[in-house]
Amino acid sequence: MKELDLKRAADAYAKAWAEAKKHGDDAAEALMMSDLVSSQSAKKLFTARAERALAASENYRKAADLCLKVIDEMDRKRLRPRRSS
């Protein structure tokens, strides 16, 4: 069961990190687009899109960090020698 839990935590980390990267890339793209357009209303739309994508990226990055902490704790418990009674 513990190996399955570790695999699930690793899968959750991989998914969170992929989502953080995807949203980060989306934020960068939106900022580049805001620089390319001349209309102020379009700039505002792209800037707002970038802000939302950046917030999403940060949330997924925090989730990935949490997954790493869980994985680290699981590894510590797994490697900790058991006390004999």
The first five atom37 places (N, CA, C, CB, O) and aatype in JSON, in Angstrom:
{
  "aatype": [12, 11, 6, 10, 3, 10, 11, 1, 0, 0, 3, 0, 18, 0, 11, 0, 17, 0, 6, 0, 11, 11, 8, 7, 3, 3, 0, 0, 6, 0, 10, 12, 12, 15, 3, 10, 19, 15, 15, 5, 15, 0, 11, 11, 10, 13, 16, 0, 1, 0, 6, 1, 0, 10, 0, 0, 15, 6, 2, 18, 1, 11, 0, 0, 3, 10, 4, 10, 11, 19, 9, 3, 6, 12, 3, 1, 11, 1, 10, 1, 14, 1, 1, 15, 15],
  "atom_mask": [
    [1, 1, 1, 1, 1],
    [1, 1, 1, 1, 1],
    [1, 1, 1, 1, 1],
    [1, 1, 1, 1, 1],
    [1, 1, 1, 1, 1],
    [1, 1, 1, 1, 1],
    [1, 1, 1, 1, 1],
    [1, 1, 1, 1, 1],
    [1, 1, 1, 1, 1],
    [1, 1, 1, 1, 1],
    [1, 1, 1, 1, 1],
    [1, 1, 1, 1, 1],
    [1, 1, 1, 1, 1],
    [1, 1, 1, 1, 1],
    [1, 1, 1, 1, 1],
    [1, 1, 1, 1, 1],
    [1, 1, 1, 1, 1],
    [1, 1, 1, 1, 1],
    [1, 1, 1, 1, 1],
    [1, 1, 1, 1, 1],
    [1, 1, 1, 1, 1],
    [1, 1, 1, 1, 1],
    [1, 1, 1, 1, 1],
    [1, 1, 1, 0, 1],
    [1, 1, 1, 1, 1],
    [1, 1, 1, 1, 1],
    [1, 1, 1, 1, 1],
    [1, 1, 1, 1, 1],
    [1, 1, 1, 1, 1],
    [1, 1, 1, 1, 1],
    [1, 1, 1, 1, 1],
    [1, 1, 1, 1, 1],
    [1, 1, 1, 1, 1],
    [1, 1, 1, 1, 1],
    [1, 1, 1, 1, 1],
    [1, 1, 1, 1, 1],
    [1, 1, 1, 1, 1],
    [1, 1, 1, 1, 1],
    [1, 1, 1, 1, 1],
    [1, 1, 1, 1, 1],
    [1, 1, 1, 1, 1],
    [1, 1, 1, 1, 1],
    [1, 1, 1, 1, 1],
    [1, 1, 1, 1, 1],
    [1, 1, 1, 1, 1],
    [1, 1, 1, 1, 1],
    [1, 1, 1, 1, 1],
    [1, 1, 1, 1, 1],
    [1, 1, 1, 1, 1],
    [1, 1, 1, 1, 1],
    [1, 1, 1, 1, 1],
    [1, 1, 1, 1, 1],
    [1, 1, 1, 1, 1],
    [1, 1, 1, 1, 1],
    [1, 1, 1, 1, 1],
    [1, 1, 1, 1, 1],
    [1, 1, 1, 1, 1],
    [1, 1, 1, 1, 1],
    [1, 1, 1, 1, 1],
    [1, 1, 1, 1, 1],
    [1, 1, 1, 1, 1],
    [1, 1, 1, 1, 1],
    [1, 1, 1, 1, 1],
    [1, 1, 1, 1, 1],
    [1, 1, 1, 1, 1],
    [1, 1, 1, 1, 1],
    [1, 1, 1, 1, 1],
    [1, 1, 1, 1, 1],
    [1, 1, 1, 1, 1],
    [1, 1, 1, 1, 1],
    [1, 1, 1, 1, 1],
    [1, 1, 1, 1, 1],
    [1, 1, 1, 1, 1],
    [1, 1, 1, 1, 1],
    [1, 1, 1, 1, 1],
    [1, 1, 1, 1, 1],
    [1, 1, 1, 1, 1],
    [1, 1, 1, 1, 1],
    [1, 1, 1, 1, 1],
    [1, 1, 1, 1, 1],
    [1, 1, 1, 1, 1],
    [1, 1, 1, 1, 1],
    [1, 1, 1, 1, 1],
    [1, 1, 1, 1, 1],
    [1, 1, 1, 1, 1]
  ],
  "atom_positions": [
    [[0.82, -1.2, 0.0], [0.0, 0.0, 0.0], [0.87, 1.26, 0.0], [-0.93, 0.0, 1.21], [0.53, 2.23, -0.67]],
    [[1.96, 1.26, 0.73], [2.8, 2.45, 0.82], [3.45, 2.78, -0.53], [3.87, 2.26, 1.88], [3.6, 3.95, -0.87]],
    [[3.83, 1.76, -1.29], [4.41, 2.01, -2.61], [3.38, 2.63, -3.53], [4.96, 0.7, -3.22], [3.7, 3.5, -4.35]],
    [[2.13, 2.19, -3.41], [1.05, 2.77, -4.21], [0.83, 4.23, -3.82], [-0.25, 1.96, -4.03], [0.62, 5.07, -4.69]],
    [[0.89, 4.53, -2.53], [0.75, 5.91, -2.06], [1.89, 6.77, -2.6], [0.72, 5.96, -0.52], [1.67, 7.92, -3.0]],
    [[3.1, 6.24, -2.6], [4.24, 6.98, -3.11], [4.09, 7.25, -4.61], [5.56, 6.21, -2.83], [4.39, 8.34, -5.09]],
    [[3.61, 6.24, -5.33], [3.38, 6.42, -6.77], [2.31, 7.48, -7.01], [2.97, 5.08, -7.43], [2.44, 8.31, -7.91]],
    [[1.26, 7.45, -6.22], [0.2, 8.46, -6.37], [0.73, 9.86, -6.09], [-0.98, 8.15, -5.44], [0.37, 10.81, -6.78]],
    [[1.56, 9.99, -5.09], [2.13, 11.29, -4.76], [3.05, 11.76, -5.9], [2.92, 11.22, -3.42], [3.05, 12.94, -6.25]],
    [[3.82, 10.84, -6.45], [4.71, 11.19, -7.57], [3.89, 11.58, -8.8], [5.65, 10.01, -7.91], [4.25, 12.51, -9.51]],
    [[2.8, 10.87, -9.05], [1.92, 11.21, -10.17], [1.27, 12.58, -9.96], [0.83, 10.13, -10.35], [1.14, 13.36, -10.9]],
    [[0.86, 12.86, -8.73], [0.25, 14.16, -8.42], [1.27, 15.28, -8.62], [-0.29, 14.18, -6.97], [0.93, 16.34, -9.13]],
    [[2.53, 15.02, -8.22], [3.58, 16.01, -8.44], [3.78, 16.27, -9.93], [4.89, 15.53, -7.81], [3.85, 17.43, -10.36]],
    [[3.87, 15.2, -10.72], [4.09, 15.35, -12.16], [2.96, 16.14, -12.81], [4.22, 13.96, -12.83], [3.2, 16.99, -13.66]],
    [[1.74, 15.86, -12.41], [0.59, 16.58, -12.98], [0.61, 18.05, -12.56], [-0.73, 15.91, -12.54], [0.4, 18.93, -13.39]],
    [[0.87, 18.31, -11.29], [0.9, 19.7, -10.8], [2.01, 20.48, -11.48], [1.08, 19.73, -9.27], [1.81, 21.64, -11.87]],
    [[3.18, 19.87, -11.63], [4.3, 20.56, -12.27], [4.0, 20.84, -13.74], [5.6, 19.73, -12.12], [4.33, 21.91, -14.25]],
    [[3.38, 19.88, -14.43], [3.02, 20.08, -15.84], [2.01, 21.21, -15.98], [2.45, 18.78, -16.44], [2.11, 22.01, -16.91]],
    [[1.05, 21.28, -15.07], [0.05, 22.35, -15.11], [0.7, 23.7, -14.8], [-1.08, 22.06, -14.11], [0.36, 24.71, -15.43]],
    [[1.61, 23.74, -13.85], [2.31, 24.99, -13.53], [3.08, 25.49, -14.75], [3.27, 24.78, -12.34], [3.05, 26.69, -15.05]],
    [[3.75, 24.59, -15.43], [4.51, 24.96, -16.63], [3.57, 25.43, -17.74], [5.35, 23.78, -17.12], [3.85, 26.43, -18.4]],
    [[2.47, 24.72, -17.94], [1.52, 25.08, -19.0], [0.96, 26.48, -18.76], [0.37, 24.05, -19.07], [0.92, 27.3, -19.68]],
    [[0.54, 26.76, -17.54], [-0.03, 28.07, -17.24], [1.05, 29.16, -17.25], [-0.72, 28.04, -15.87], [0.77, 30.3, -17.63]],
    [[2.25, 28.82, -16.85], [3.36, 29.79, -16.93], [3.66, 30.15, -18.38], [0.0, 0.0, 0.0], [3.89, 31.32, -18.71]],
    [[3.66, 29.15, -19.25], [3.88, 29.4, -20.67], [2.74, 30.25, -21.25], [3.99, 28.07, -21.45], [2.98, 31.13, -22.07]],
    [[1.52, 29.99, -20.8], [0.37, 30.76, -21.26], [0.5, 32.22, -20.82], [-0.95, 30.15, -20.72], [0.17, 33.13, -21.58]],
    [[0.99, 32.43, -19.6], [1.19, 33.8, -19.11], [2.23, 34.53, -19.95], [1.61, 33.8, -17.63], [2.05, 35.69, -20.32]],
    [[3.31, 33.85, -20.26], [4.37, 34.46, -21.07], [3.85, 34.79, -22.47], [5.59, 33.52, -21.17], [4.14, 35.86, -23.01]],
    [[3.09, 33.89, -23.04], [2.53, 34.12, -24.37], [1.57, 35.33, -24.36], [1.78, 32.86, -24.87], [1.62, 36.17, -25.25]],
    [[0.73, 35.41, -23.34], [-0.21, 36.53, -23.25], [0.53, 37.85, -23.09], [-1.17, 36.31, -22.06], [0.12, 38.86, -23.67]],
    [[1.6, 37.86, -22.33], [2.38, 39.1, -22.18], [3.05, 39.5, -23.5], [3.45, 38.93, -21.1], [3.1, 40.69, -23.83]],
    [[3.54, 38.52, -24.24], [4.13, 38.83, -25.55], [3.07, 39.39, -26.49], [4.78, 37.58, -26.16], [3.32, 40.34, -27.24]],
    [[1.88, 38.8, -26.45], [0.8, 39.28, -27.31], [0.4, 40.7, -26.93], [-0.41, 38.35, -27.23], [0.09, 41.52, -27.79]],
    [[0.4, 40.99, -25.64], [0.03, 42.36, -25.21], [1.03, 43.38, -25.74], [-0.05, 42.44, -23.68], [0.67, 44.54, -25.98]],
    [[2.28, 42.97, -25.91], [3.29, 43.87, -26.47], [3.12, 44.07, -27.98], [4.68, 43.34, -26.18], [3.51, 45.1, -28.52]],
    [[2.53, 43.09, -28.64], [2.41, 43.15, -30.09], [1.19, 43.92, -30.58], [2.37, 41.76, -30.64], [1.19, 44.46, -31.69]],
    [[0.15, 43.97, -29.77], [-1.07, 44.65, -30.22], [-0.97, 46.14, -29.93], [-2.32, 44.05, -29.52], [-0.27, 46.56, -29.01]],
    [[-1.68, 46.92, -30.73], [-1.61, 48.37, -30.55], [-2.81, 48.92, -29.78], [-1.52, 49.05, -31.9], [-2.73, 49.99, -29.19]],
    [[-3.9, 48.19, -29.79], [-5.11, 48.64, -29.11], [-4.95, 48.51, -27.59], [-6.33, 47.83, -29.59], [-4.53, 47.48, -27.08]],
    [[-5.3, 49.58, -26.89], [-5.21, 49.55, -25.43], [-6.18, 48.55, -24.82], [-5.48, 50.95, -24.86], [-5.86, 47.9, -23.82]],
    [[-7.36, 48.41, -25.42], [-8.32, 47.44, -24.88], [-7.8, 46.02, -25.05], [-9.69, 47.59, -25.58], [-8.0, 45.19, -24.17]],
    [[-7.15, 45.73, -26.18], [-6.57, 44.41, -26.4], [-5.42, 44.17, -25.44], [-6.09, 44.26, -27.87], [-5.27, 43.07, -24.91]],
    [[-4.6, 45.2, -25.21], [-3.49, 45.07, -24.24], [-4.03, 44.7, -22.86], [-2.68, 46.39, -24.16], [-3.48, 43.84, -22.17]],
    [[-5.12, 45.36, -22.46], [-5.71, 45.08, -21.15], [-6.21, 43.64, -21.07], [-6.85, 46.05, -20.86], [-6.05, 42.98, -20.04]],
    [[-6.82, 43.17, -22.16], [-7.32, 41.79, -22.18], [-6.18, 40.79, -22.05], [-8.12, 41.52, -23.47], [-6.27, 39.83, -21.28]],
    [[-5.11, 41.01, -22.81], [-3.97, 40.09, -22.74], [-3.26, 40.17, -21.39], [-2.98, 40.4, -23.87], [-2.79, 39.15, -20.87]],
    [[-3.19, 41.36, -20.83], [-2.57, 41.51, -19.52], [-3.4, 40.8, -18.45], [-2.41, 42.99, -19.17], [-2.84, 40.15, -17.56]],
    [[-4.71, 40.93, -18.53], [-5.58, 40.23, -17.58], [-5.44, 38.72, -17.73], [-7.05, 40.65, -17.78], [-5.41, 37.98, -16.74]],
    [[-5.35, 38.26, -18.98], [-5.16, 36.82, -19.22], [-3.83, 36.35, -18.61], [-5.19, 36.52, -20.75], [-3.75, 35.28, -18.02]],
    [[-2.8, 37.17, -18.78], [-1.49, 36.82, -18.22], [-1.54, 36.76, -16.7], [-0.43, 37.84, -18.66], [-0.95, 35.86, -16.1]],
    [[-2.23, 37.68, -16.08], [-2.34, 37.68, -14.62], [-3.07, 36.44, -14.11], [-3.07, 38.95, -14.14], [-2.67, 35.83, -13.12]],
    [[-4.15, 36.05, -14.8], [-4.89, 34.84, -14.4], [-4.02, 33.6, -14.58], [-6.19, 34.7, -15.22], [-4.0, 32.72, -13.72]],
    [[-3.32, 33.53, -15.7], [-2.47, 32.38, -15.97], [-1.32, 32.31, -14.96], [-1.92, 32.44, -17.4], [-0.95, 31.22, -14.51]],
    [[-0.77, 33.46, -14.61], [0.32, 33.48, -13.63], [-0.17, 33.03, -12.26], [0.92, 34.89, -13.54], [0.54, 32.31, -11.55]],
    [[-1.37, 33.45, -11.87], [-1.94, 33.02, -10.59], [-2.17, 31.51, -10.59], [-3.27, 33.75, -10.31], [-1.89, 30.83, -9.6]],
    [[-2.68, 30.98, -11.7], [-2.9, 29.54, -11.8], [-1.56, 28.79, -11.74], [-3.65, 29.2, -13.11], [-1.45, 27.77, -11.06]],
    [[-0.57, 29.31, -12.43], [0.75, 28.69, -12.42], [1.32, 28.65, -11.01], [1.71, 29.44, -13.35], [1.88, 27.63, -10.59]],
    [[1.18, 29.73, -10.28], [1.69, 29.79, -8.91], [0.96, 28.8, -8.0], [1.55, 31.22, -8.35], [1.58, 28.16, -7.16]],
    [[-0.34, 28.68, -8.18], [-1.11, 27.72, -7.37], [-0.66, 26.29, -7.66], [-2.62, 27.87, -7.65], [-0.51, 25.5, -6.73]],
    [[-0.46, 25.95, -8.92], [0.01, 24.61, -9.26], [1.43, 24.38, -8.77], [-0.07, 24.38, -10.77], [1.78, 23.26, -8.38]],
    [[2.27, 25.42, -8.8], [3.63, 25.28, -8.29], [3.62, 24.98, -6.79], [4.45, 26.55, -8.57], [4.39, 24.17, -6.3]],
    [[2.72, 25.66, -6.08], [2.58, 25.39, -4.65], [2.1, 23.96, -4.41], [1.61, 26.39, -4.0], [2.55, 23.3, -3.47]],
    [[1.2, 23.49, -5.25], [0.72, 22.1, -5.13], [1.87, 21.13, -5.38], [-0.44, 21.83, -6.11], [2.0, 20.12, -4.69]],
    [[2.7, 21.43, -6.37], [3.86, 20.57, -6.66], [4.83, 20.57, -5.48], [4.58, 21.05, -7.95], [5.36, 19.52, -5.12]],
    [[5.05, 21.73, -4.87], [5.92, 21.8, -3.69], [5.36, 20.96, -2.55], [6.08, 23.26, -3.23], [6.11, 20.27, -1.85]],
    [[4.06, 21.01, -2.37], [3.42, 20.21, -1.33], [3.59, 18.72, -1.61], [1.93, 20.57, -1.22], [3.85, 17.93, -0.7]],
    [[3.45, 18.33, -2.86], [3.66, 16.93, -3.24], [5.08, 16.48, -2.91], [3.38, 16.72, -4.74], [5.29, 15.37, -2.42]],
    [[6.05, 17.35, -3.18], [7.43, 17.01, -2.85], [7.63, 16.82, -1.36], [8.38, 18.08, -3.36], [8.37, 15.93, -0.93]],
    [[6.97, 17.64, -0.56], [7.07, 17.49, 0.89], [6.45, 16.17, 1.33], [6.36, 18.67, 1.61], [7.0, 15.49, 2.21]],
    [[5.34, 15.81, 0.74], [4.69, 14.53, 1.07], [5.6, 13.37, 0.68], [3.31, 14.4, 0.35], [5.78, 12.44, 1.46]],
    [[6.17, 13.43, -0.52], [7.07, 12.37, -0.98], [8.27, 12.27, -0.05], [7.53, 12.64, -2.42], [8.68, 11.16, 0.31]],
    [[8.84, 13.41, 0.33], [9.99, 13.41, 1.23], [9.64, 12.78, 2.57], [10.49, 14.84, 1.45], [10.41, 11.98, 3.11]],
    [[8.48, 13.13, 3.11], [8.05, 12.56, 4.39], [7.81, 11.05, 4.27], [6.77, 13.26, 4.89], [8.16, 10.29, 5.17]],
    [[7.23, 10.63, 3.17], [7.0, 9.19, 2.97], [8.32, 8.44, 2.87], [6.16, 8.96, 1.69], [8.47, 7.35, 3.42]],
    [[9.29, 9.04, 2.18], [10.62, 8.42, 2.08], [11.29, 8.33, 3.44], [11.5, 9.2, 1.1], [11.91, 7.32, 3.76]],
    [[11.18, 9.4, 4.23], [11.78, 9.39, 5.56], [11.19, 8.29, 6.43], [11.6, 10.74, 6.24], [11.91, 7.58, 7.12]],
    [[9.88, 8.17, 6.37], [9.22, 7.13, 7.18], [9.6, 5.74, 6.7], [7.7, 7.3, 7.13], [9.74, 4.81, 7.49]],
    [[9.75, 5.6, 5.39], [10.09, 4.3, 4.82], [11.52, 3.9, 5.19], [9.91, 4.31, 3.3], [11.8, 2.73, 5.41]],
    [[12.41, 4.88, 5.24], [13.82, 4.59, 5.51], [14.16, 4.58, 7.0], [14.69, 5.58, 4.81], [15.23, 4.1, 7.39]],
    [[13.26, 5.1, 7.82], [13.49, 5.16, 9.26], [13.48, 3.74, 9.82], [12.42, 6.05, 9.97], [12.54, 2.98, 9.58]],
    [[14.52, 3.37, 10.58], [14.51, 2.03, 11.17], [13.4, 1.88, 12.19], [15.86, 1.73, 11.81], [13.13, 2.79, 12.98]],
    [[12.76, 0.74, 12.17], [11.68, 0.47, 13.11], [12.27, 0.1, 14.46], [10.76, -0.65, 12.59], [13.28, -0.6, 14.55]],
    [[11.62, 0.56, 15.5], [12.07, 0.22, 16.85], [11.49, -1.14, 17.23], [11.64, 1.32, 17.89], [10.32, -1.44, 16.97]],
    [[12.31, -1.93, 17.83], [11.8, -3.23, 18.3], [11.25, -3.07, 19.71], [12.93, -4.31, 18.26], [11.8, -2.33, 20.53]],
    [[10.18, -3.77, 19.98], [9.53, -3.65, 21.29], [10.1, -4.6, 22.28], [8.05, -3.88, 21.18], [9.67, -4.64, 23.43]]
  ]
}
